[in-house]
Amino acid sequence: MVLAQALQLVLTPEVLITMVLSGAFGMFVGAMPGLTATMATALLVPVTFFMEPVPAIAAIVTAAAMAIFAGDLPAALLRIPGTPASAAYAEDAWCLTRGGQAANALGALLVFSAIGGTFGTLVLILAAPVLAEVALAFSSFEYFWLVVLGLSCAIFVSPGSVPRGLMSLAIGLAVASVGFDNPAGQPRFTFGSVDLMGGVPFICAMIGLFATAEVFRAVVAPTRLRRAERPDTSGLFRTQWQNIRRYPKQMMRGNILGTLIGALPGAGADIASWISYAVSKRFSKTPERFGKGHVEGLVEAGSSNNAAVSGAWIPALVFGIPGDSITAIVIGVLYIKGMNPGPTVFLEQPQLIYALFIVFLLANLIMLPLGWAAIRLGARMLSVPQNILMPVILLSCVVGAFAITNSLFGVVVMLVFGVIGFAMEELDVPIAPAILGMVLGPMLEKNFVTSMIKADGDLLAFFERPIAAGLGVATILFWLLPAIRWALARRRSAAAV
């Protein structure tokens, strides 16, 4: 009976047209450098004031799902990740496109994003209260180890040597330490600049490190610009049946990890994507192909990315605790529409909750045709001559950076980090760990200081709680794994002699 009422609420022309239009809007915003899924969600909020509850939530859910996937498009076509999560596998996606396998790369990102989002939604429907209880058991100790694990993954899975990955991560953490956002509440590394008191806007920095650096490279050495030709996107879905049969374990691992990490308030798709990519490389039979154009990492990390987005709704709906910045905005809309999130909403307004679940499933289905259309349109960019394409990219970067800060400060940050990104590439230092360091640096510091205050300076307290101890041991083993493998290899070679 409740399900029938929910279907009547969702399967109306108003809701379906709203989902298609908001999906197209989310796809456009997500594909633009600097314009994130959070921004797409925020821009829709004023429009939802004039809508009924179900169309309003449907618009935001669909736009957010499309924007998360759309961030993968510039990563694959131009090596410019639209989101920090996309940076985990941007190199693989772009190498596949450059190698003539655009249909395989873009199709994998689209299909497995939809599968991950659907899996996360099914878990949300079936096991939301249980997972929400587990998520609430996480304290600052558990979050500290989770962040450290995510940062460690960035070092070990980035292309190049571990010392260079560590150097890149150190740059990102140093940038994250700028500003007022620290436990002491003192300005740090601001050099008297009022703009830097709020910290370095990492979206502007990310645009600079990837997109602006690529423009600078085109100017300095146009013959060395590593640009793909216009890709052939025919057979986009046909190749994915082969990937599903070839990588079923990777797909399920990404779905499960993404949903679990997404359910943790504040963790989000960034950590989920990096950890899933690292797990994929660790258990792969061909780890040497990662970072050089291997679809296996795209399957697992792409699934994890969107599964985390759905997982973030678990604490949001069950307890009213936002899982990420998108659900924080949505909770406000839910309150405005009279759907106060929490345990009581499942009892008082079950038809609206089931309508929301149906919207989630439809949004992931709509992603397939809209994503196909976006891929076909996006692929045309690579047929544009370089002397036209690069100024257009730079212009979109300037607009995106300005939109983040609403001032020229964002543009200056973008240009400065464009120079830094260009220098890092010339020195063969990977950029992706720096991005993750900037994103997770404040979270690392906050949870470490909070935990030290709780423990009165006792470091053993980081291993006293069961979940924290498990994560801590897993992280330390992850660090020691290269040394253990080296020692075992030496012992085997000595025994052979």
Salt bridges, closest charged atoms under 4 A:
GLU91 OE1 - ARG79 NE 3.12
GLU142 OE2 - ARG465 NE 2.77
GLU214 OE1 - ARG79 NH1 3.42
GLU214 OE1 - ARG217 NH1 2.68
GLU296 OE1 - HIS294 NE2 3.11
GLU300 OE1 - ARG253 NH2 2.97
GLU425 OE2 - ARG79 NH2 2.23
GLU425 OE1 - ARG226 NH2 3.57
GLU426 OE2 - ARG224 NH2 3.16
GLU445 OE2 - ARG188 NH1 2.83
